[in-house]
């Protein structure tokens, strides 16, 4: 079994790269499917689960309690249940033995015993803003975020993701040793970049 995990900066194109990578390799793909599985199983609102798993509930946890969900402060049990169940679902995915690509959810940390090929996708801020702006264009004009709001949203999500990484790994966010390949998607067509990552992954798995 081979697992590729894709961590990414918000707006970098990491999710698209992960999906294209799974399609190119003909592997299973997991992203929001994990959220939906949690919501369906526990009868939770998918939007609520998404917020919890995206880091909006993590600020309630003390950073000194790394790798333990049992140390949550009073009143956060619902968040804890969701996060623990996410870990269980990721373990169940790995135990099926199928080759797969998993985007986000800190799967590279949770599934480290399976020695996944860990990819991190980043991009320059202006590139990230431009990608998010294209997504905003699909919305009703009254609901679109301005460039300033997009920037603020990117920074907020980055901050949440950094906090989660530090809770799970005990390492400072940005430590390159946590990944096997870091790619800067700025000025890349994601389809072309996917082909390059796929070729690199083949060499990486061959070394074992």
ZADOMI-987758 format. One record per residue (C-alpha): residue number from 1; residue in three letters; x, y, z. Coordinates in steps of 0.1 Angstrom, whole numbers, plus 2048, in hexadecimal, padded with zeros to 3 digits. Layout:
BEGIN
<tilo><num>NUM</num><residuo>ala</residuo><east>X</east><north>Y</north><up>Z</up></tilo>
...
This chain:
BEGIN
<tilo><num>1</num><residuo>unk</residuo><east>800</east><north>800</north><up>800</up></tilo>
<tilo><num>2</num><residuo>unk</residuo><east>80C</east><north>823</north><up>7F7</up></tilo>
<tilo><num>3</num><residuo>unk</residuo><east>7FE</east><north>843</north><up>807</up></tilo>
<tilo><num>4</num><residuo>unk</residuo><east>805</east><north>866</north><up>7FB</up></tilo>
<tilo><num>5</num><residuo>unk</residuo><east>7FA</east><north>882</north><up>813</up></tilo>
<tilo><num>6</num><residuo>unk</residuo><east>7F7</east><north>8A6</north><up>806</up></tilo>
<tilo><num>7</num><residuo>unk</residuo><east>7FA</east><north>8C2</north><up>81F</up></tilo>
<tilo><num>8</num><residuo>unk</residuo><east>7F6</east><north>8E5</north><up>811</up></tilo>
<tilo><num>9</num><residuo>unk</residuo><east>7F3</east><north>90A</north><up>816</up></tilo>
<tilo><num>10</num><residuo>unk</residuo><east>7D0</east><north>917</north><up>811</up></tilo>
<tilo><num>11</num><residuo>unk</residuo><east>7CC</east><north>923</north><up>7ED</up></tilo>
<tilo><num>12</num><residuo>unk</residuo><east>7EC</east><north>912</north><up>7E0</up></tilo>
<tilo><num>13</num><residuo>unk</residuo><east>7DA</east><north>8F9</north><up>7CA</up></tilo>
<tilo><num>14</num><residuo>unk</residuo><east>7E3</east><north>8DB</north><up>7E1</up></tilo>
<tilo><num>15</num><residuo>unk</residuo><east>7C0</east><north>8CD</north><up>7E1</up></tilo>
<tilo><num>16</num><residuo>unk</residuo><east>7BE</east><north>8CD</north><up>7BB</up></tilo>
<tilo><num>17</num><residuo>unk</residuo><east>7E0</east><north>8BE</north><up>7B9</up></tilo>
<tilo><num>18</num><residuo>unk</residuo><east>7D6</east><north>8A2</north><up>7D1</up></tilo>
<tilo><num>19</num><residuo>unk</residuo><east>7B7</east><north>89A</north><up>7BC</up></tilo>
<tilo><num>20</num><residuo>unk</residuo><east>7C9</east><north>89A</north><up>79B</up></tilo>
<tilo><num>21</num><residuo>unk</residuo><east>7E5</east><north>885</north><up>7AA</up></tilo>
<tilo><num>22</num><residuo>unk</residuo><east>7CC</east><north>86A</north><up>7B5</up></tilo>
<tilo><num>23</num><residuo>unk</residuo><east>7BB</east><north>86B</north><up>793</up></tilo>
<tilo><num>24</num><residuo>unk</residuo><east>7DD</east><north>868</north><up>781</up></tilo>
<tilo><num>25</num><residuo>unk</residuo><east>7E9</east><north>84B</north><up>797</up></tilo>
<tilo><num>26</num><residuo>unk</residuo><east>7C6</east><north>83B</north><up>798</up></tilo>
<tilo><num>27</num><residuo>unk</residuo><east>7C7</east><north>83B</north><up>7BE</up></tilo>
<tilo><num>28</num><residuo>unk</residuo><east>7AC</east><north>840</north><up>7D7</up></tilo>
<tilo><num>29</num><residuo>unk</residuo><east>7A7</east><north>865</north><up>7E2</up></tilo>
<tilo><num>30</num><residuo>unk</residuo><east>79C</east><north>873</north><up>803</up></tilo>
<tilo><num>31</num><residuo>unk</residuo><east>795</east><north>897</north><up>80D</up></tilo>
<tilo><num>32</num><residuo>unk</residuo><east>773</east><north>8A4</north><up>815</up></tilo>
<tilo><num>33</num><residuo>unk</residuo><east>767</east><north>880</north><up>813</up></tilo>
<tilo><num>34</num><residuo>unk</residuo><east>775</east><north>87C</north><up>836</up></tilo>
<tilo><num>35</num><residuo>unk</residuo><east>760</east><north>899</north><up>843</up></tilo>
<tilo><num>36</num><residuo>unk</residuo><east>741</east><north>88B</north><up>833</up></tilo>
<tilo><num>37</num><residuo>unk</residuo><east>748</east><north>869</north><up>842</up></tilo>
<tilo><num>38</num><residuo>unk</residuo><east>74A</east><north>879</north><up>864</up></tilo>
<tilo><num>39</num><residuo>unk</residuo><east>72B</east><north>88D</north><up>85F</up></tilo>
<tilo><num>40</num><residuo>unk</residuo><east>717</east><north>870</north><up>852</up></tilo>
<tilo><num>41</num><residuo>unk</residuo><east>722</east><north>858</north><up>86D</up></tilo>
<tilo><num>42</num><residuo>unk</residuo><east>71D</east><north>870</north><up>88B</up></tilo>
<tilo><num>43</num><residuo>unk</residuo><east>6FF</east><north>883</north><up>87E</up></tilo>
<tilo><num>44</num><residuo>unk</residuo><east>713</east><north>8A4</north><up>87F</up></tilo>
<tilo><num>45</num><residuo>unk</residuo><east>710</east><north>8C2</north><up>868</up></tilo>
<tilo><num>46</num><residuo>unk</residuo><east>72B</east><north>8BE</north><up>84D</up></tilo>
<tilo><num>47</num><residuo>unk</residuo><east>733</east><north>8E4</north><up>850</up></tilo>
<tilo><num>48</num><residuo>unk</residuo><east>738</east><north>8E0</north><up>875</up></tilo>
<tilo><num>49</num><residuo>unk</residuo><east>750</east><north>8C3</north><up>870</up></tilo>
<tilo><num>50</num><residuo>unk</residuo><east>762</east><north>8D5</north><up>855</up></tilo>
<tilo><num>51</num><residuo>unk</residuo><east>768</east><north>8F3</north><up>86D</up></tilo>
<tilo><num>52</num><residuo>unk</residuo><east>775</east><north>8DC</north><up>888</up></tilo>
<tilo><num>53</num><residuo>unk</residuo><east>78C</east><north>8C9</north><up>871</up></tilo>
<tilo><num>54</num><residuo>unk</residuo><east>798</east><north>8E9</north><up>861</up></tilo>
<tilo><num>55</num><residuo>unk</residuo><east>7A6</east><north>8F6</north><up>882</up></tilo>
<tilo><num>56</num><residuo>unk</residuo><east>78A</east><north>90D</north><up>88E</up></tilo>
<tilo><num>57</num><residuo>unk</residuo><east>787</east><north>8F9</north><up>8AE</up></tilo>
<tilo><num>58</num><residuo>unk</residuo><east>7AB</east><north>8F3</north><up>8B5</up></tilo>
<tilo><num>59</num><residuo>unk</residuo><east>7B2</east><north>914</north><up>8C6</up></tilo>
<tilo><num>60</num><residuo>unk</residuo><east>7A0</east><north>905</north><up>8E4</up></tilo>
<tilo><num>61</num><residuo>unk</residuo><east>7BC</east><north>8EC</north><up>8EA</up></tilo>
<tilo><num>62</num><residuo>unk</residuo><east>7DC</east><north>8F3</north><up>8FD</up></tilo>
<tilo><num>63</num><residuo>unk</residuo><east>7FB</east><north>8F0</north><up>8E7</up></tilo>
<tilo><num>64</num><residuo>unk</residuo><east>80D</east><north>8DD</north><up>903</up></tilo>
<tilo><num>65</num><residuo>unk</residuo><east>7F6</east><north>8C0</north><up>8FF</up></tilo>
<tilo><num>66</num><residuo>unk</residuo><east>805</east><north>8B2</north><up>8DF</up></tilo>
<tilo><num>67</num><residuo>unk</residuo><east>7F8</east><north>892</north><up>8D0</up></tilo>
<tilo><num>68</num><residuo>unk</residuo><east>7DC</east><north>88E</north><up>8E9</up></tilo>
<tilo><num>69</num><residuo>unk</residuo><east>7B7</east><north>897</north><up>8E3</up></tilo>
<tilo><num>70</num><residuo>unk</residuo><east>7AE</east><north>88E</north><up>907</up></tilo>
<tilo><num>71</num><residuo>unk</residuo><east>7BC</east><north>8AE</north><up>915</up></tilo>
<tilo><num>72</num><residuo>unk</residuo><east>7A2</east><north>8C5</north><up>906</up></tilo>
<tilo><num>73</num><residuo>unk</residuo><east>795</east><north>8DF</north><up>91D</up></tilo>
<tilo><num>74</num><residuo>unk</residuo><east>771</east><north>8DE</north><up>92A</up></tilo>
<tilo><num>75</num><residuo>unk</residuo><east>756</east><north>8E3</north><up>910</up></tilo>
<tilo><num>76</num><residuo>unk</residuo><east>769</east><north>8D6</north><up>8F2</up></tilo>
<tilo><num>77</num><residuo>unk</residuo><east>75F</east><north>8B1</north><up>8F2</up></tilo>
<tilo><num>78</num><residuo>unk</residuo><east>74C</east><north>8B3</north><up>8D1</up></tilo>
<tilo><num>79</num><residuo>unk</residuo><east>76B</east><north>8C1</north><up>8C0</up></tilo>
<tilo><num>80</num><residuo>unk</residuo><east>780</east><north>8A6</north><up>8D0</up></tilo>
<tilo><num>81</num><residuo>unk</residuo><east>768</east><north>88A</north><up>8C4</up></tilo>
<tilo><num>82</num><residuo>unk</residuo><east>76A</east><north>896</north><up>8A0</up></tilo>
<tilo><num>83</num><residuo>unk</residuo><east>790</east><north>899</north><up>8A0</up></tilo>
<tilo><num>84</num><residuo>unk</residuo><east>794</east><north>876</north><up>8B0</up></tilo>
<tilo><num>85</num><residuo>unk</residuo><east>77B</east><north>867</north><up>897</up></tilo>
<tilo><num>86</num><residuo>unk</residuo><east>78F</east><north>877</north><up>87A</up></tilo>
<tilo><num>87</num><residuo>unk</residuo><east>7AE</east><north>865</north><up>886</up></tilo>
<tilo><num>88</num><residuo>unk</residuo><east>79B</east><north>844</north><up>887</up></tilo>
<tilo><num>89</num><residuo>unk</residuo><east>78D</east><north>849</north><up>864</up></tilo>
<tilo><num>90</num><residuo>unk</residuo><east>7B0</east><north>850</north><up>857</up></tilo>
<tilo><num>91</num><residuo>unk</residuo><east>7BC</east><north>830</north><up>867</up></tilo>
<tilo><num>92</num><residuo>unk</residuo><east>7A0</east><north>81D</north><up>858</up></tilo>
<tilo><num>93</num><residuo>unk</residuo><east>7A9</east><north>82A</north><up>836</up></tilo>
<tilo><num>94</num><residuo>unk</residuo><east>7CD</east><north>820</north><up>83A</up></tilo>
<tilo><num>95</num><residuo>unk</residuo><east>7C3</east><north>7FD</north><up>846</up></tilo>
<tilo><num>96</num><residuo>unk</residuo><east>7AF</east><north>7F6</north><up>826</up></tilo>
<tilo><num>97</num><residuo>unk</residuo><east>7D1</east><north>7F3</north><up>815</up></tilo>
<tilo><num>98</num><residuo>unk</residuo><east>7C8</east><north>806</north><up>7F6</up></tilo>
<tilo><num>99</num><residuo>unk</residuo><east>7E0</east><north>81F</north><up>7E6</up></tilo>
<tilo><num>100</num><residuo>unk</residuo><east>7D2</east><north>842</north><up>7ED</up></tilo>
<tilo><num>101</num><residuo>unk</residuo><east>7D7</east><north>867</north><up>7EE</up></tilo>
<tilo><num>102</num><residuo>unk</residuo><east>7CB</east><north>87A</north><up>80C</up></tilo>
<tilo><num>103</num><residuo>unk</residuo><east>7C9</east><north>8A0</north><up>80C</up></tilo>
<tilo><num>104</num><residuo>unk</residuo><east>7CC</east><north>8B3</north><up>82D</up></tilo>
<tilo><num>105</num><residuo>unk</residuo><east>7BF</east><north>8A7</north><up>84F</up></tilo>
<tilo><num>106</num><residuo>unk</residuo><east>7E3</east><north>8A3</north><up>85B</up></tilo>
<tilo><num>107</num><residuo>unk</residuo><east>7E2</east><north>880</north><up>84D</up></tilo>
<tilo><num>108</num><residuo>unk</residuo><east>808</east><north>881</north><up>849</up></tilo>
<tilo><num>109</num><residuo>unk</residuo><east>80B</east><north>882</north><up>86F</up></tilo>
<tilo><num>110</num><residuo>unk</residuo><east>7EE</east><north>86B</north><up>878</up></tilo>
<tilo><num>111</num><residuo>unk</residuo><east>7F9</east><north>851</north><up>85F</up></tilo>
<tilo><num>112</num><residuo>unk</residuo><east>81F</east><north>854</north><up>864</up></tilo>
<tilo><num>113</num><residuo>unk</residuo><east>822</east><north>82F</north><up>86D</up></tilo>
<tilo><num>114</num><residuo>unk</residuo><east>818</east><north>827</north><up>849</up></tilo>
<tilo><num>115</num><residuo>unk</residuo><east>836</east><north>83C</north><up>83C</up></tilo>
<tilo><num>116</num><residuo>unk</residuo><east>821</east><north>851</north><up>823</up></tilo>
<tilo><num>117</num><residuo>unk</residuo><east>832</east><north>867</north><up>808</up></tilo>
<tilo><num>118</num><residuo>unk</residuo><east>82C</east><north>889</north><up>818</up></tilo>
<tilo><num>119</num><residuo>unk</residuo><east>827</east><north>8A6</north><up>800</up></tilo>
<tilo><num>120</num><residuo>unk</residuo><east>824</east><north>8CB</north><up>80A</up></tilo>
<tilo><num>121</num><residuo>unk</residuo><east>816</east><north>8E4</north><up>7F1</up></tilo>
<tilo><num>122</num><residuo>unk</residuo><east>81C</east><north>909</north><up>7F5</up></tilo>
<tilo><num>123</num><residuo>unk</residuo><east>81A</east><north>928</north><up>7DF</up></tilo>
<tilo><num>124</num><residuo>unk</residuo><east>822</east><north>94D</north><up>7E1</up></tilo>
<tilo><num>125</num><residuo>unk</residuo><east>807</east><north>962</north><up>7F1</up></tilo>
<tilo><num>126</num><residuo>unk</residuo><east>7FC</east><north>974</north><up>7D2</up></tilo>
<tilo><num>127</num><residuo>unk</residuo><east>7F8</east><north>953</north><up>7C0</up></tilo>
<tilo><num>128</num><residuo>unk</residuo><east>7E3</east><north>946</north><up>7DC</up></tilo>
<tilo><num>129</num><residuo>unk</residuo><east>7CD</east><north>965</north><up>7DC</up></tilo>
<tilo><num>130</num><residuo>unk</residuo><east>7C8</east><north>962</north><up>7B6</up></tilo>
<tilo><num>131</num><residuo>unk</residuo><east>7BD</east><north>93E</north><up>7B9</up></tilo>
<tilo><num>132</num><residuo>unk</residuo><east>7A5</east><north>946</north><up>7D5</up></tilo>
<tilo><num>133</num><residuo>unk</residuo><east>797</east><north>963</north><up>7C1</up></tilo>
<tilo><num>134</num><residuo>unk</residuo><east>78F</east><north>94C</north><up>7A4</up></tilo>
<tilo><num>135</num><residuo>unk</residuo><east>77B</east><north>937</north><up>7BB</up></tilo>
<tilo><num>136</num><residuo>unk</residuo><east>769</east><north>956</north><up>7C8</up></tilo>
<tilo><num>137</num><residuo>unk</residuo><east>75E</east><north>95E</north><up>7A4</up></tilo>
<tilo><num>138</num><residuo>unk</residuo><east>748</east><north>93F</north><up>7A5</up></tilo>
<tilo><num>139</num><residuo>unk</residuo><east>734</east><north>94E</north><up>7C1</up></tilo>
<tilo><num>140</num><residuo>unk</residuo><east>717</east><north>966</north><up>7C0</up></tilo>
<tilo><num>141</num><residuo>unk</residuo><east>726</east><north>98A</north><up>7BF</up></tilo>
<tilo><num>142</num><residuo>unk</residuo><east>716</east><north>993</north><up>7E0</up></tilo>
<tilo><num>143</num><residuo>unk</residuo><east>729</east><north>976</north><up>7F1</up></tilo>
<tilo><num>144</num><residuo>unk</residuo><east>74C</east><north>97B</north><up>7E2</up></tilo>
<tilo><num>145</num><residuo>unk</residuo><east>769</east><north>984</north><up>7F8</up></tilo>
<tilo><num>146</num><residuo>unk</residuo><east>77F</east><north>9A2</north><up>7F0</up></tilo>
<tilo><num>147</num><residuo>unk</residuo><east>7A4</east><north>99D</north><up>7EB</up></tilo>
<tilo><num>148</num><residuo>unk</residuo><east>7AA</east><north>9AB</north><up>80E</up></tilo>
<tilo><num>149</num><residuo>unk</residuo><east>791</east><north>992</north><up>81C</up></tilo>
<tilo><num>150</num><residuo>unk</residuo><east>7A1</east><north>975</north><up>809</up></tilo>
<tilo><num>151</num><residuo>unk</residuo><east>7C3</east><north>97F</north><up>817</up></tilo>
<tilo><num>152</num><residuo>unk</residuo><east>7B5</east><north>980</north><up>83A</up></tilo>
<tilo><num>153</num><residuo>unk</residuo><east>7A5</east><north>95E</north><up>836</up></tilo>
<tilo><num>154</num><residuo>unk</residuo><east>7C5</east><north>94E</north><up>829</up></tilo>
<tilo><num>155</num><residuo>unk</residuo><east>7D8</east><north>95B</north><up>846</up></tilo>
<tilo><num>156</num><residuo>unk</residuo><east>7BE</east><north>94E</north><up>85F</up></tilo>
<tilo><num>157</num><residuo>unk</residuo><east>7BD</east><north>92C</north><up>850</up></tilo>
<tilo><num>158</num><residuo>unk</residuo><east>7E3</east><north>92A</north><up>84E</up></tilo>
<tilo><num>159</num><residuo>unk</residuo><east>7E5</east><north>933</north><up>873</up></tilo>
<tilo><num>160</num><residuo>unk</residuo><east>7CC</east><north>918</north><up>87C</up></tilo>
<tilo><num>161</num><residuo>unk</residuo><east>7DF</east><north>8FE</north><up>868</up></tilo>
<tilo><num>162</num><residuo>unk</residuo><east>800</east><north>907</north><up>877</up></tilo>
<tilo><num>163</num><residuo>unk</residuo><east>7F1</east><north>903</north><up>89A</up></tilo>
<tilo><num>164</num><residuo>unk</residuo><east>7E4</east><north>8E1</north><up>891</up></tilo>
<tilo><num>165</num><residuo>unk</residuo><east>806</east><north>8D6</north><up>884</up></tilo>
<tilo><num>166</num><residuo>unk</residuo><east>817</east><north>8E1</north><up>8A3</up></tilo>
<tilo><num>167</num><residuo>unk</residuo><east>7FE</east><north>8CF</north><up>8B9</up></tilo>
<tilo><num>168</num><residuo>unk</residuo><east>802</east><north>8AF</north><up>8A6</up></tilo>
<tilo><num>169</num><residuo>unk</residuo><east>827</east><north>8AF</north><up>8A0</up></tilo>
<tilo><num>170</num><residuo>unk</residuo><east>837</east><north>8C5</north><up>8BA</up></tilo>
<tilo><num>171</num><residuo>unk</residuo><east>84B</east><north>8D5</north><up>89D</up></tilo>
<tilo><num>172</num><residuo>unk</residuo><east>84B</east><north>8F9</north><up>892</up></tilo>
<tilo><num>173</num><residuo>unk</residuo><east>835</east><north>8FD</north><up>873</up></tilo>
<tilo><num>174</num><residuo>unk</residuo><east>84B</east><north>901</north><up>854</up></tilo>
<tilo><num>175</num><residuo>unk</residuo><east>864</east><north>8E6</north><up>85F</up></tilo>
<tilo><num>176</num><residuo>unk</residuo><east>86C</east><north>8D6</north><up>83D</up></tilo>
<tilo><num>177</num><residuo>unk</residuo><east>877</east><north>8B5</north><up>84D</up></tilo>
<tilo><num>178</num><residuo>unk</residuo><east>852</east><north>8AD</north><up>852</up></tilo>
<tilo><num>179</num><residuo>unk</residuo><east>84E</east><north>8A7</north><up>82D</up></tilo>
<tilo><num>180</num><residuo>unk</residuo><east>85E</east><north>892</north><up>811</up></tilo>
<tilo><num>181</num><residuo>unk</residuo><east>857</east><north>8AC</north><up>7F6</up></tilo>
<tilo><num>182</num><residuo>unk</residuo><east>84E</east><north>8D1</north><up>7F7</up></tilo>
<tilo><num>183</num><residuo>unk</residuo><east>842</east><north>8E1</north><up>7D7</up></tilo>
<tilo><num>184</num><residuo>unk</residuo><east>83C</east><north>906</north><up>7CF</up></tilo>
<tilo><num>185</num><residuo>unk</residuo><east>81D</east><north>907</north><up>7B9</up></tilo>
<tilo><num>186</num><residuo>unk</residuo><east>822</east><north>92B</north><up>7AF</up></tilo>
<tilo><num>187</num><residuo>unk</residuo><east>822</east><north>92F</north><up>789</up></tilo>
<tilo><num>188</num><residuo>unk</residuo><east>81B</east><north>90A</north><up>784</up></tilo>
<tilo><num>189</num><residuo>unk</residuo><east>7FE</east><north>8FB</north><up>772</up></tilo>
<tilo><num>190</num><residuo>unk</residuo><east>7F1</east><north>8E2</north><up>78C</up></tilo>
<tilo><num>191</num><residuo>unk</residuo><east>7ED</east><north>8C7</north><up>772</up></tilo>
<tilo><num>192</num><residuo>unk</residuo><east>812</east><north>8C9</north><up>768</up></tilo>
<tilo><num>193</num><residuo>unk</residuo><east>81D</east><north>8CB</north><up>78C</up></tilo>
<tilo><num>194</num><residuo>unk</residuo><east>808</east><north>8AC</north><up>794</up></tilo>
<tilo><num>195</num><residuo>unk</residuo><east>81B</east><north>899</north><up>779</up></tilo>
<tilo><num>196</num><residuo>unk</residuo><east>83C</east><north>8A3</north><up>789</up></tilo>
<tilo><num>197</num><residuo>unk</residuo><east>831</east><north>899</north><up>7AC</up></tilo>
<tilo><num>198</num><residuo>unk</residuo><east>824</east><north>878</north><up>79F</up></tilo>
<tilo><num>199</num><residuo>unk</residuo><east>846</east><north>870</north><up>78F</up></tilo>
<tilo><num>200</num><residuo>unk</residuo><east>859</east><north>87A</north><up>7AF</up></tilo>
<tilo><num>201</num><residuo>unk</residuo><east>841</east><north>864</north><up>7C4</up></tilo>
<tilo><num>202</num><residuo>unk</residuo><east>849</east><north>846</north><up>7AF</up></tilo>
<tilo><num>203</num><residuo>unk</residuo><east>86E</east><north>84A</north><up>7B5</up></tilo>
<tilo><num>204</num><residuo>unk</residuo><east>868</east><north>850</north><up>7DA</up></tilo>
<tilo><num>205</num><residuo>unk</residuo><east>854</east><north>830</north><up>7DE</up></tilo>
<tilo><num>206</num><residuo>unk</residuo><east>86E</east><north>81C</north><up>7CA</up></tilo>
<tilo><num>207</num><residuo>unk</residuo><east>889</east><north>825</north><up>7E3</up></tilo>
<tilo><num>208</num><residuo>unk</residuo><east>878</east><north>80E</north><up>7FC</up></tilo>
